[in-house]
Amino acid sequence: MKNLLIRSALTAAMLVAMPVCAQSGAAVPSPSATSGDRPSATPRGTTFVLPSGWTQTAAGNGVLVATPEADGSRMLILDASGNDPDAAVAQAWQALGVAPKFLVATDSAPRDGWEQRRFYSYDVAQNAHRAVQAVAMRRGTDWTVVAIDLDQSVAEKRASQTGKIVQRLLPAGYTRETFAGRTAHPLDAARLATIADFVESMRKLYDVPGVAIGIVQDGKVVMSRGFGVRELGKPAKVDGDTRFMVASNTKALTTLMLAKLVDAGKLDWNAHVTDVYPDFRLGSEDTTRKVLVKNLICACTGVPRQDMEWIFEGEKQTPATVMATLGTMQPTSGFGELFQYSNTMAAAAGFIGGHIAYPQSELGAGYDRAMQALVFDPLGMKNTTFDFKRAQSGNFARPHGYDVDYKVRVMGMGLDNTIGASRPAGAAWSTVNDMLRYVQMEIDRGVLPDGRRYIGEAALMQRREPQIALGVDKNYAMALMVDKSDGVTVIDHGGDMGGFHSNMMWWPDQKVGAVILTNSDEGVMLRGPFKRRLMELMFDGKPQAEASAQAGAKADRAEFDAGRKLLQWPADTAATAALAPHYRNAALGDLRVTHAAGQTRFDVGTFASVVATQPQPDGSLAFITVDPQASGFAFIRADKDGVRHLVLRDGQHEYVFDEVN
């Protein structure tokens, strides 16, 4: 959402080696469908994985790889000459015949045999709808450059595949570190102190007001503590019972509720959704017929992310209207072909489960009752709730984010409140101690701490079966990511809402689990290093987490500053004065423009934000929201024939707001 102030999705994919494609259900290919991926290499011997369906051609000292789309989407992997990364990247763009407008270059920590890694971002016009980026990586005196020029919609739906390419981009002859066969060390007092010191140093490094951490090992809670404060400027400290929004970690709790219904014989993972809930409809009849219960939350149906409706109209939506929104959603990739995350599909999964459990209840009430009776109560999750009023009383954290001047501010809850109508996808509030109860049950394969069986093992474990590939040795299951890329199995999932970022993870074979909850947008930057530091301490891994955190903080600030320089702040008064007072989009509702105290504000009902202006390289103009709770929404002025319009885009959709007279 914060496209000005944090790394783009494609850069993030390159940094953490994101997902790819595969399977789910009887009507789609098996996971072996990824056998179409094949190993490849540059002339110098830098290795990479070419995703299934992509093509490659020799290009001088490099390899040109192209996506299946006939739209010019391609990546060049070049063996560059010389000792300078900037010059090496320039060689790649020259070979592609592209001259993007440079924005900023940032350094990342060494990894996977690369002694230096430098990432490049560019100032690309919103109307160009292109994802243009580059990375230069050095081993010894040799540079390898990846230059990326993709259609934005292709970049989003194939982010898992571009991530896969970079994930296995390795120097010639290099073998990745693996923890396979290693025994995990006990997390003793010394190691726990190291973790605590690391978390606190990251919290300060990224200006995160509050963090809560929990760790279990061998059936015992070995850490449950807080760092920092619940709200900036107030003394109340975070602890293991502080409530945070856990956002998309709600999804795994939702699939646990479904698993309880499967275990009770009330639901079948392989049943067609239309057989258990006849009103279920997507925009494609063919896709509707194929969807099984397990496909609702597999991110494998080809239905893309389509969040704008609930973000902009959340205060008006109900579970029934969320279900109706499914009927507008068209797949943009084949069933079982690509990982495409869908919050609305996940919401449908929860509401359908609640309907099966309590068929006489309204959809939302049925879901709430089912979650309380089947998940929260039996697991002893007494501080976990969908009741926002209850959640924001007593011991709870407030969300924070940077304002336009890089100052951490308390956010409003307007945008976060919108998830309520889609709550199975991400509206739960919880605590470290409650989430550890859930994680411990997962580690113990359905058995509670007192020895009672909470759920049958078969129904529980089916949630971990691969449904769609996320990358090399990484798969998405039912709202759980199963990662074996480091030689050991770790299951995890993240959660992201405005000002709240979290992660839960467990190593089932080592009987170790962890939870991290944060109350700031920069908290997202703590998750990867925290996970890596735990593995370093458990498996004697190479020390990378500290360098990663330090480099990430520098890059984060550099990218913020570069994005800030593109803004006219305060906004251009002539441009804002020319705006219509009222716009409307059929799907996203009304947008009202007001002017006061020298500032212009966009109010969409769910949230309101002051806007800056941003001249685009193509001569167009964008109005950018800069309030911390909703920064980075770009509305492009598109007046035509005397009628005023604003255009808003996500990765694969375009929304035109028309002037209302």
SULTA-V46030 format. One record per pair of residues at least 4 apart in sequence whose C-alpha atoms are under 8 Angstrom apart, sorted by the first residue. I is the first residue (numbers start at 1). GAP is how many residues later the second one is. Records with the same first field share a line. If there is no record, write none. Layout:
I=GAP ; GAP
This chain:
1=629 ; 630 ; 631 ; 632
2=4 ; 628 ; 629 ; 630 ; 631
3=4 ; 5 ; 628 ; 629 ; 630
4=556 ; 559 ; 560 ; 627 ; 628
5=551 ; 554 ; 555 ; 558 ; 559 ; 626 ; 627
6=550 ; 553 ; 554
7=4 ; 5 ; 549 ; 552
8=4
9=4 ; 147 ; 150
10=4 ; 121 ; 145 ; 146 ; 149 ; 153
11=4 ; 108 ; 122
12=4 ; 5 ; 6
13=4 ; 5 ; 6 ; 146 ; 147 ; 149 ; 150
14=4 ; 148 ; 149 ; 152 ; 153
16=147 ; 151
17=143 ; 146 ; 147 ; 149 ; 150 ; 454
18=141 ; 142 ; 143 ; 144 ; 145 ; 146 ; 149 ; 452 ; 453
19=140 ; 141 ; 142 ; 144 ; 145 ; 320 ; 450 ; 451 ; 452 ; 453 ; 455 ; 456
20=138 ; 139 ; 140 ; 141 ; 143 ; 144 ; 318 ; 319 ; 448 ; 449 ; 450 ; 451 ; 452 ; 455
21=13 ; 139 ; 140 ; 279 ; 315 ; 316 ; 317 ; 318 ; 447 ; 448 ; 449 ; 450
22=7 ; 8 ; 9 ; 10 ; 11 ; 12 ; 278 ; 314 ; 315 ; 316 ; 317 ; 445 ; 446 ; 447
23=5 ; 6 ; 7 ; 8 ; 10 ; 277 ; 313 ; 314 ; 443 ; 444 ; 445 ; 446
24=4 ; 5 ; 6 ; 7 ; 270 ; 271 ; 274 ; 276 ; 312 ; 442 ; 443 ; 444
25=4 ; 245 ; 267 ; 269 ; 270 ; 442
26=244
27=263
28=307 ; 308
29=4 ; 307
31=435 ; 436 ; 437 ; 438
34=17 ; 18 ; 435
35=17
36=15 ; 16 ; 17
37=12 ; 13 ; 14 ; 15 ; 16
38=11 ; 12 ; 13 ; 14
39=8 ; 9 ; 10 ; 11
40=7 ; 8 ; 9 ; 10
41=4 ; 5 ; 6 ; 7
42=4 ; 5 ; 19 ; 20 ; 21 ; 35 ; 36 ; 37
43=18 ; 19 ; 36
44=17 ; 35 ; 128
45=126 ; 127 ; 128
46=98 ; 123 ; 124 ; 125 ; 126
47=121 ; 122 ; 123 ; 124 ; 125
48=117 ; 118 ; 119 ; 120 ; 121 ; 122
49=115 ; 116 ; 119 ; 120
50=4 ; 5 ; 6 ; 15 ; 115
51=110 ; 113 ; 114
53=14 ; 15
54=11 ; 12 ; 13 ; 14
55=10 ; 11 ; 12 ; 13
56=7 ; 8 ; 9 ; 10
57=6 ; 7 ; 8
58=4 ; 5 ; 6
59=4 ; 5
61=17 ; 18 ; 19
62=14 ; 15 ; 16 ; 17
63=13 ; 14 ; 15
64=10 ; 11 ; 12 ; 13
65=9 ; 10 ; 11 ; 12
66=6 ; 7 ; 8 ; 9
67=6 ; 7
69=4 ; 85
71=80
72=77 ; 78 ; 79
73=76 ; 77 ; 78 ; 81
74=74 ; 75 ; 76
75=71 ; 72 ; 73 ; 74 ; 75
76=16 ; 20 ; 69 ; 70 ; 71 ; 72
77=15 ; 67 ; 68 ; 69 ; 70
78=14 ; 66 ; 67 ; 68
79=63 ; 64 ; 65 ; 66
80=8 ; 9 ; 11 ; 12 ; 62 ; 63 ; 64 ; 65
81=7 ; 61 ; 62
82=5 ; 6 ; 59 ; 60 ; 61
83=5 ; 58 ; 59 ; 60
84=4
85=4 ; 33 ; 51 ; 52 ; 58
86=4
87=4
88=4 ; 48 ; 55 ; 56 ; 57
89=4 ; 45 ; 46 ; 47 ; 56 ; 58
90=4
91=4
92=4 ; 53 ; 54 ; 55
93=4 ; 5 ; 6 ; 54
94=4 ; 5
100=22 ; 23 ; 24 ; 32
101=21 ; 22 ; 23
102=18 ; 19 ; 20 ; 21
103=17 ; 18 ; 19 ; 20 ; 459
104=16 ; 17 ; 18 ; 454 ; 455 ; 458
105=13 ; 14 ; 15 ; 16
106=12 ; 13 ; 14 ; 448 ; 449 ; 452 ; 453
107=9 ; 10 ; 11 ; 12 ; 444 ; 448
108=8 ; 9 ; 10 ; 11 ; 440 ; 443 ; 444 ; 447
109=7 ; 8 ; 435 ; 438 ; 439 ; 442
110=4 ; 5 ; 6 ; 7 ; 434
111=4 ; 433
112=58 ; 62 ; 64 ; 65
113=26 ; 57 ; 58 ; 61 ; 63
114=23 ; 24 ; 25 ; 56 ; 57
115=22 ; 23 ; 24 ; 25
116=21 ; 22 ; 23
117=18 ; 19 ; 20 ; 21
118=17 ; 18 ; 19
119=14 ; 15 ; 16 ; 17
120=13 ; 14 ; 15
121=11 ; 12 ; 13
122=10 ; 11
123=494
124=4 ; 6 ; 7 ; 8 ; 492 ; 493
125=4 ; 491 ; 492 ; 493
126=4 ; 490 ; 510
127=491
129=22 ; 23 ; 24
130=19 ; 20 ; 21 ; 22
131=17 ; 18 ; 19 ; 20 ; 21 ; 24
132=15 ; 16 ; 17 ; 18
133=14 ; 15 ; 16
134=11 ; 12 ; 13 ; 14
135=10 ; 11 ; 12
136=7 ; 8 ; 9 ; 10
137=6 ; 7 ; 8
138=4 ; 5 ; 6
139=4 ; 32
150=4 ; 5
151=4
152=4 ; 499 ; 500
153=4 ; 498 ; 499
154=4 ; 5
155=4 ; 7 ; 496
156=495 ; 496
157=147 ; 175 ; 176 ; 181 ; 182 ; 183
158=4 ; 180 ; 181
159=4
160=4 ; 178 ; 179 ; 310 ; 311
161=4 ; 310
162=4
163=4 ; 308
164=4 ; 306 ; 307 ; 308
165=4
167=304 ; 305
168=304
170=4
177=309
178=308 ; 309 ; 310
179=307 ; 308 ; 309 ; 360 ; 362
180=306 ; 307 ; 308
181=306
182=357
183=327 ; 355 ; 356
184=326 ; 354 ; 355
185=352 ; 353 ; 354
186=31 ; 352
187=4 ; 5 ; 30 ; 35 ; 350 ; 351
188=4
189=4
190=4
191=4 ; 346
192=4 ; 31
193=4
194=4
195=4 ; 338 ; 339
196=4
197=4
198=4 ; 332 ; 348
199=4 ; 327 ; 331
200=4 ; 27
201=4
202=4 ; 324 ; 347
203=4 ; 5 ; 6 ; 7 ; 8 ; 24 ; 25 ; 320 ; 323
204=4
205=345 ; 348
206=316 ; 317 ; 319 ; 347
207=201 ; 315
208=192 ; 310 ; 311 ; 312 ; 313 ; 314 ; 315
209=19 ; 20 ; 21 ; 22 ; 23 ; 191 ; 310 ; 311
210=16 ; 17 ; 18 ; 19 ; 20 ; 21 ; 27 ; 28 ; 187 ; 308 ; 309 ; 310
211=15 ; 16 ; 17 ; 18 ; 27 ; 305 ; 306 ; 307 ; 308
212=12 ; 13 ; 14 ; 15 ; 26 ; 27 ; 28 ; 30 ; 220 ; 303 ; 304 ; 305 ; 306
213=10 ; 11 ; 12 ; 13 ; 27 ; 219 ; 301 ; 302 ; 303 ; 304
214=7 ; 8 ; 9 ; 10 ; 11 ; 26 ; 218 ; 219 ; 222 ; 300 ; 301 ; 302
215=6 ; 7 ; 8 ; 9 ; 221 ; 297 ; 298 ; 299 ; 300
216=4 ; 5 ; 6 ; 7 ; 220 ; 224 ; 295 ; 296 ; 297 ; 298
217=4 ; 5 ; 293 ; 294 ; 295 ; 296
218=292 ; 293 ; 294
219=221 ; 230 ; 292
221=215
224=15 ; 16 ; 208 ; 209
225=13 ; 14 ; 15
226=11 ; 12 ; 13 ; 14
227=10 ; 11 ; 12
228=9 ; 10
229=5 ; 6 ; 7 ; 8 ; 9 ; 168
230=4 ; 5 ; 6 ; 7 ; 8 ; 12 ; 166 ; 167 ; 168 ; 289
231=4 ; 5 ; 166 ; 167 ; 168 ; 179
232=177 ; 178
238=4 ; 159
240=191 ; 192 ; 193
241=142 ; 154 ; 190 ; 191 ; 192 ; 193
242=153 ; 154 ; 155 ; 188 ; 189 ; 190
243=140 ; 141 ; 148 ; 149 ; 152 ; 153 ; 154 ; 186 ; 187 ; 188
244=152 ; 153 ; 154 ; 185 ; 186 ; 187 ; 256 ; 273 ; 274 ; 275
245=182 ; 183 ; 184 ; 185 ; 252 ; 255 ; 256
246=4 ; 180 ; 181 ; 182 ; 183 ; 184 ; 249 ; 250 ; 254 ; 255 ; 256 ; 271
247=178 ; 179 ; 180 ; 181 ; 182 ; 248 ; 249 ; 250 ; 253 ; 254 ; 255
248=4 ; 177 ; 178 ; 179 ; 245 ; 246 ; 247 ; 248
249=4 ; 177 ; 244 ; 245 ; 246 ; 253 ; 254 ; 255
250=4 ; 174 ; 175 ; 176 ; 177 ; 178 ; 245
251=4 ; 95 ; 173 ; 174 ; 175 ; 228
252=4 ; 226 ; 227 ; 228
253=4 ; 122
254=4 ; 95 ; 96 ; 117 ; 170 ; 171
255=4 ; 42 ; 94 ; 95 ; 208 ; 223 ; 224
256=4 ; 119 ; 204
257=4 ; 96 ; 113 ; 114 ; 117 ; 118
258=4 ; 9 ; 92 ; 95
259=4 ; 200 ; 201 ; 204
260=4 ; 114 ; 195 ; 199 ; 200
261=4 ; 5 ; 6 ; 92 ; 96
262=4 ; 5 ; 6 ; 7 ; 197
263=4 ; 192 ; 193 ; 195 ; 196
266=90
267=4 ; 89
268=25
269=23 ; 24 ; 25
270=22 ; 23 ; 24
271=4 ; 5 ; 21 ; 22
272=4 ; 17 ; 18 ; 19 ; 20 ; 21
273=4 ; 5 ; 7 ; 18 ; 19 ; 20
274=4 ; 5 ; 6 ; 14 ; 15
276=80
277=75
280=8 ; 43
281=4 ; 7 ; 43 ; 45 ; 46
282=5 ; 6 ; 44 ; 45 ; 46 ; 47 ; 48
283=5 ; 43 ; 44 ; 45 ; 46 ; 47 ; 48
284=4 ; 43 ; 45 ; 46 ; 47
285=4
286=4
287=4 ; 14 ; 44 ; 48
291=4 ; 5 ; 10
292=4
293=56
294=4 ; 184
295=4 ; 5 ; 6
296=49 ; 50 ; 52 ; 53
297=45 ; 48 ; 49 ; 52 ; 181 ; 182
298=169 ; 170 ; 178 ; 179 ; 180 ; 181
299=4 ; 40 ; 41 ; 42 ; 43 ; 169 ; 177
300=35 ; 36 ; 37 ; 38 ; 39 ; 40 ; 41 ; 167 ; 168
301=30 ; 32 ; 33 ; 34 ; 35 ; 36 ; 39
302=29 ; 30 ; 31 ; 32 ; 33 ; 34 ; 35 ; 36 ; 37 ; 38
303=26 ; 27 ; 28 ; 29 ; 30 ; 37 ; 38 ; 39
304=25 ; 26 ; 27 ; 28 ; 36 ; 37 ; 38 ; 348
305=35 ; 36 ; 37 ; 38
306=23 ; 36 ; 37 ; 38 ; 347
307=4 ; 36 ; 37
308=4 ; 280 ; 342
309=4 ; 5 ; 278 ; 279
310=4 ; 7 ; 12 ; 108 ; 109 ; 112
311=104 ; 107 ; 108 ; 295
312=106 ; 276 ; 277 ; 292 ; 293 ; 294 ; 295
313=4 ; 105 ; 275 ; 276 ; 292 ; 293
314=103 ; 104 ; 105 ; 106 ; 107 ; 292
315=102 ; 103 ; 290 ; 291
317=4 ; 5 ; 104
318=4 ; 46 ; 103 ; 104
319=4 ; 32 ; 44 ; 45 ; 102 ; 103
320=4 ; 43
321=4
322=4 ; 22 ; 25 ; 26 ; 99 ; 100
323=4 ; 21 ; 25
324=4
325=4 ; 19
326=18 ; 19
333=4 ; 5
334=4
336=132
337=131
338=130 ; 131
339=129 ; 130 ; 131 ; 137
342=4
343=4 ; 79 ; 82
344=4 ; 78 ; 81
345=4
346=4 ; 78 ; 79
347=4 ; 75 ; 76 ; 77 ; 78
348=4 ; 76
349=4 ; 75
350=4 ; 17 ; 74 ; 75
351=4 ; 12 ; 13 ; 15 ; 16 ; 73
352=4 ; 11 ; 15
353=4 ; 14 ; 17
354=4 ; 5 ; 9 ; 10 ; 11 ; 12 ; 13 ; 14 ; 15 ; 16 ; 17
355=4 ; 5 ; 6 ; 7 ; 8 ; 11 ; 12
357=9 ; 13
358=8 ; 11 ; 12
359=7
360=6
361=4 ; 5
362=4
363=4
364=4 ; 57
365=4
366=4
367=4 ; 57
368=4 ; 18
369=4
370=4 ; 5
371=4 ; 5
372=4 ; 5
373=4 ; 5
374=4
375=4 ; 6
376=4 ; 5 ; 6 ; 8
377=4 ; 5
378=76
379=58 ; 59 ; 69
380=54 ; 57
381=53 ; 54 ; 56
382=52
383=46 ; 47 ; 48 ; 51
384=44 ; 45 ; 46 ; 47 ; 50
385=5 ; 6 ; 43 ; 44 ; 45
386=5 ; 34 ; 37 ; 41 ; 42 ; 43
387=4
388=4 ; 41
389=4
391=5 ; 38
392=4 ; 5
397=122
398=12 ; 13 ; 101 ; 121
399=11 ; 12 ; 13 ; 14 ; 99 ; 100 ; 101 ; 120 ; 121 ; 122
400=8 ; 9 ; 10 ; 11 ; 98 ; 99 ; 100 ; 119 ; 120 ; 121 ; 228 ; 229
401=6 ; 7 ; 8 ; 9 ; 10 ; 98 ; 119 ; 120 ; 121 ; 227 ; 228
402=4 ; 5 ; 6 ; 7 ; 119 ; 226
403=4 ; 5 ; 6 ; 223 ; 224 ; 225
404=160 ; 222 ; 223 ; 224
406=154
409=219
411=88 ; 217 ; 218
412=217
413=4 ; 216
414=4 ; 192 ; 193 ; 215
415=4 ; 83 ; 191 ; 192 ; 214 ; 215
416=81 ; 82
418=4 ; 188
419=4 ; 6 ; 7 ; 8
420=7
422=4 ; 5
423=4 ; 5
424=4
426=69
430=4 ; 5
431=4 ; 86
432=4 ; 83 ; 84 ; 85
433=4
434=4
435=4 ; 69 ; 80
436=4 ; 77 ; 78 ; 79
437=4
438=4
439=4 ; 65 ; 66 ; 67 ; 74 ; 75
440=4 ; 73
441=4 ; 5 ; 6 ; 7 ; 8
442=4 ; 66
443=63 ; 64 ; 65 ; 68 ; 69 ; 70
444=4
445=12 ; 15 ; 16
446=7 ; 8 ; 9 ; 10 ; 11 ; 14
447=4 ; 5 ; 6 ; 7 ; 8
448=4 ; 5 ; 6
455=4 ; 5
456=4
457=4
458=4
459=4
460=4
461=4
463=14 ; 15 ; 16 ; 17
464=13 ; 14 ; 16 ; 17 ; 18
465=12 ; 13
466=9 ; 10 ; 11 ; 16
467=8 ; 9 ; 10 ; 11
468=7 ; 8 ; 9
469=4 ; 5 ; 6 ; 7
470=4 ; 5 ; 6
471=4
472=13
473=10 ; 11 ; 12
474=7 ; 8 ; 9 ; 10 ; 11
475=6 ; 7 ; 8
476=4 ; 5 ; 6
477=4 ; 5
479=14
480=11 ; 12 ; 13
481=10 ; 11 ; 12
482=7 ; 8 ; 9 ; 10
483=5 ; 6 ; 7 ; 8 ; 9
484=4 ; 5 ; 6
485=4
488=19
489=18 ; 19 ; 20
490=15 ; 16 ; 17 ; 18
491=14 ; 15 ; 16 ; 17
492=11 ; 12 ; 13 ; 14
493=10 ; 11 ; 12
494=7 ; 8 ; 9 ; 10
495=5 ; 6 ; 7 ; 8
496=4 ; 5 ; 6 ; 28
497=4
498=22 ; 23 ; 131 ; 132
499=19 ; 20 ; 21 ; 22 ; 130
500=17 ; 18 ; 19 ; 20 ; 21 ; 23
501=16 ; 17 ; 18 ; 19 ; 20 ; 22 ; 23
502=13 ; 14 ; 15 ; 16 ; 21 ; 22 ; 25
503=12 ; 13 ; 14 ; 24
504=9 ; 10 ; 11 ; 12
505=8 ; 9 ; 10
506=5 ; 6 ; 7 ; 8
507=4 ; 5 ; 6
508=4 ; 5
516=11
518=5 ; 6
519=4
520=4
522=4
523=4
525=4 ; 24 ; 27
526=4 ; 23
527=4
528=4
529=4 ; 16 ; 17 ; 19 ; 20
530=4 ; 15
531=4
532=4 ; 12 ; 13
533=4 ; 10 ; 11 ; 12 ; 13
534=4
535=4 ; 5 ; 6
536=4 ; 5 ; 6 ; 7
537=4
543=4
544=4
545=4
546=4
547=4
548=4
549=4
550=4
551=4
552=4
553=4
554=4
555=4
556=4
557=4
558=4
559=4
560=4
561=4
562=4
563=4
566=48 ; 49
567=4 ; 45 ; 46 ; 47 ; 48
568=4 ; 44 ; 45 ; 46
569=43 ; 44
570=28 ; 29 ; 42 ; 43
571=4 ; 5 ; 28 ; 29 ; 40 ; 41 ; 42
572=4 ; 40 ; 41
573=4
574=4
575=4
576=24
579=14 ; 65
580=13 ; 64 ; 79 ; 80
581=11 ; 12 ; 13
582=8 ; 9 ; 10 ; 11 ; 77 ; 78 ; 79
583=7 ; 8 ; 9 ; 62 ; 63 ; 74 ; 75 ; 76 ; 77
584=4 ; 5 ; 6 ; 7 ; 73 ; 74 ; 75 ; 76
585=4 ; 5 ; 70 ; 71 ; 72 ; 73
587=68
588=67
589=15
590=14 ; 15
591=11 ; 12 ; 13 ; 14 ; 66
592=10 ; 11 ; 12
593=7 ; 8 ; 9 ; 10
594=6 ; 7 ; 8 ; 9
595=4 ; 5 ; 6
596=4
599=11 ; 12
600=10 ; 11
601=7 ; 8 ; 9 ; 10
602=6 ; 7 ; 8 ; 9 ; 23
603=4 ; 5 ; 6
604=4
607=23
608=19
609=16 ; 17 ; 18 ; 21 ; 22
610=15 ; 16 ; 17
611=12 ; 13 ; 14 ; 15 ; 16
612=11 ; 12 ; 13 ; 14
613=8 ; 9 ; 10 ; 11
614=7 ; 8 ; 9 ; 10
615=4 ; 5 ; 6 ; 7
616=4 ; 5 ; 6
620=16 ; 17
621=15 ; 16
622=12 ; 13 ; 14 ; 15
623=11 ; 12 ; 13 ; 14
624=7 ; 8 ; 9 ; 10 ; 11
625=5 ; 6 ; 7 ; 8 ; 9
626=4 ; 5 ; 6
627=4
633=15
634=14 ; 15
635=11 ; 12 ; 13
636=10 ; 11 ; 12
637=7 ; 8 ; 9 ; 10
638=6 ; 7 ; 8 ; 9
639=4 ; 5 ; 6 ; 7
640=4 ; 5
643=15 ; 16
644=14 ; 15
645=11 ; 12 ; 13 ; 14
646=10 ; 11 ; 12
647=7 ; 8 ; 9 ; 10
648=6 ; 7 ; 8 ; 9
649=4 ; 5 ; 6
650=4
